Amino acid sequence: MTSSKMLDPDADEAAATSPGEPLRLAVLTASVRADRIGRTLTDWAAGRADATGAVVDLIDLAECPLPSDDLLQPGGGPRSSIAERVERADGYVIVTPEYNHSYPATLKRAIDWHYAEWMFKAATVLSYGAQGGLLATEHLRGVFAELHVVTTRRAVGLRAPWEDVDEGEFVPPPGVDKAFDEALGELAWWADVLRSARRERPFQR
Ligand SMILES: Cc1cc2nc3c(=O)[nH]c(=O)nc-3n(C[C@H](O)[C@H](O)[C@H](O)COP(=O)(O)O)c2cc1C
């Protein structure tokens, strides 16, 4: 998708935005399967996020190879190719399928490869699966809590979204646009509050 507000992933911008500036939201695609529906859903989610006035950075994990896990250290490891993009985001939209009642290992690797980059930010989850994929969301909540990431109370789960794709585009069933926009609204509130808090009274770790 194109938008004047979409973030250039290669831009050398400061890690932090200031209060009053548009929020920066990173929208992450968790599935990397060749045959995935995840990217279609992520494009839709990024479009909704863009419409809020936020600056959106779509991070497709299929396009962002991470270093080998033998280099991983407690608290992260060497800077990955997406470390700066994770760092400069004020909030995250995680688009994830449910695989065996959790989220994909690719997403866990992306989480584990970063540490301070995530901290004191907010996230909302758009899950999907046969029953909406909410078990993936619930697993993410516990993992993000360890990283000081607040997850929104609202979380949208798409039931069998592969039935709602027309000519390569996701056509949301009734009510889904509104539910997701409300989740984005909650995300924006947390992201804005935490942006101010990171600046004005940083947490003493
Ligand atoms: C390894 C694997 C495990 C899966 N486990 C579940 C599951 O636990 N619950 C579910 O509703 N769907 C499950 N599915 C079906 C996925 O919801 C469905 O394949 C979906 O399209 C996957 O998202 P993707 O196409 O973006 O990768 C699984 C699919 C895969 C590939």
Ligand as a Chemical Component Dictionary entry (heavy atoms), coordinates in Angstrom:
data_LIG
# 
_chem_comp.id                   LIG 
_chem_comp.type                 NON-POLYMER 
_chem_comp.pdbx_formal_charge   0 
_chem_comp.three_letter_code    LIG 
# 
loop_
_chem_comp_atom.comp_id 
_chem_comp_atom.atom_id 
_chem_comp_atom.alt_atom_id 
_chem_comp_atom.type_symbol 
_chem_comp_atom.charge 
_chem_comp_atom.model_Cartn_x 
_chem_comp_atom.model_Cartn_y 
_chem_comp_atom.model_Cartn_z 
_chem_comp_atom.pdbx_ordinal 
LIG C1  C1  C 0 1.459  -25.297 11.585 1  
LIG C2  C2  C 0 0.010  -24.895 11.589 2  
LIG C3  C3  C 0 -0.727 -25.040 12.735 3  
LIG C4  C4  C 0 -2.072 -24.622 12.768 4  
LIG N1  N1  N 0 -2.773 -24.679 13.941 5  
LIG C5  C5  C 0 -3.992 -24.107 14.014 6  
LIG C6  C6  C 0 -4.653 -23.965 15.269 7  
LIG O1  O1  O 0 -4.167 -24.350 16.309 8  
LIG N2  N2  N 0 -5.861 -23.343 15.267 9  
LIG C7  C7  C 0 -6.447 -22.862 14.133 10 
LIG O2  O2  O 0 -7.538 -22.294 14.195 11 
LIG N3  N3  N 0 -5.842 -22.991 12.939 12 
LIG C8  C8  C 0 -4.623 -23.594 12.855 13 
LIG N4  N4  N 0 -3.993 -23.680 11.652 14 
LIG C9  C9  C 0 -4.690 -23.240 10.443 15 
LIG C10 C10 C 0 -4.404 -21.768 10.202 16 
LIG O3  O3  O 0 -5.322 -20.973 10.913 17 
LIG C11 C11 C 0 -4.538 -21.440 8.719  18 
LIG O4  O4  O 0 -3.718 -22.317 7.964  19 
LIG C12 C12 C 0 -4.134 -20.015 8.426  20 
LIG O5  O5  O 0 -4.339 -19.742 7.059  21 
LIG C13 C13 C 0 -2.673 -19.791 8.769  22 
LIG O6  O6  O 0 -2.308 -18.459 8.538  23 
LIG P1  P1  P 0 -1.279 -18.094 7.352  24 
LIG O7  O7  O 0 -1.925 -18.602 6.086  25 
LIG O8  O8  O 0 -1.191 -16.598 7.381  26 
LIG O9  O9  O 0 0.011  -18.776 7.665  27 
LIG C14 C14 C 0 -2.675 -24.100 11.597 28 
LIG C15 C15 C 0 -1.899 -23.968 10.431 29 
LIG C16 C16 C 0 -0.572 -24.338 10.428 30 
LIG C17 C17 C 0 0.260  -24.131 9.171  31 
# 
loop_
_chem_comp_bond.comp_id 
_chem_comp_bond.atom_id_1 
_chem_comp_bond.atom_id_2 
_chem_comp_bond.value_order 
_chem_comp_bond.pdbx_ordinal 
LIG C1  C2  SING 1  
LIG C2  C3  SING 2  
LIG C2  C16 DOUB 3  
LIG C3  C4  DOUB 4  
LIG C4  N1  SING 5  
LIG C4  C14 SING 6  
LIG N1  C5  DOUB 7  
LIG C5  C6  SING 8  
LIG C5  C8  SING 9  
LIG C6  O1  DOUB 10 
LIG C6  N2  SING 11 
LIG N2  C7  SING 12 
LIG C7  O2  DOUB 13 
LIG C7  N3  SING 14 
LIG N3  C8  DOUB 15 
LIG C8  N4  SING 16 
LIG N4  C9  SING 17 
LIG N4  C14 SING 18 
LIG C9  C10 SING 19 
LIG C10 O3  SING 20 
LIG C10 C11 SING 21 
LIG C11 O4  SING 22 
LIG C11 C12 SING 23 
LIG C12 O5  SING 24 
LIG C12 C13 SING 25 
LIG C13 O6  SING 26 
LIG O6  P1  SING 27 
LIG P1  O7  DOUB 28 
LIG P1  O8  SING 29 
LIG P1  O9  SING 30 
LIG C14 C15 DOUB 31 
LIG C15 C16 SING 32 
LIG C16 C17 SING 33 
# 
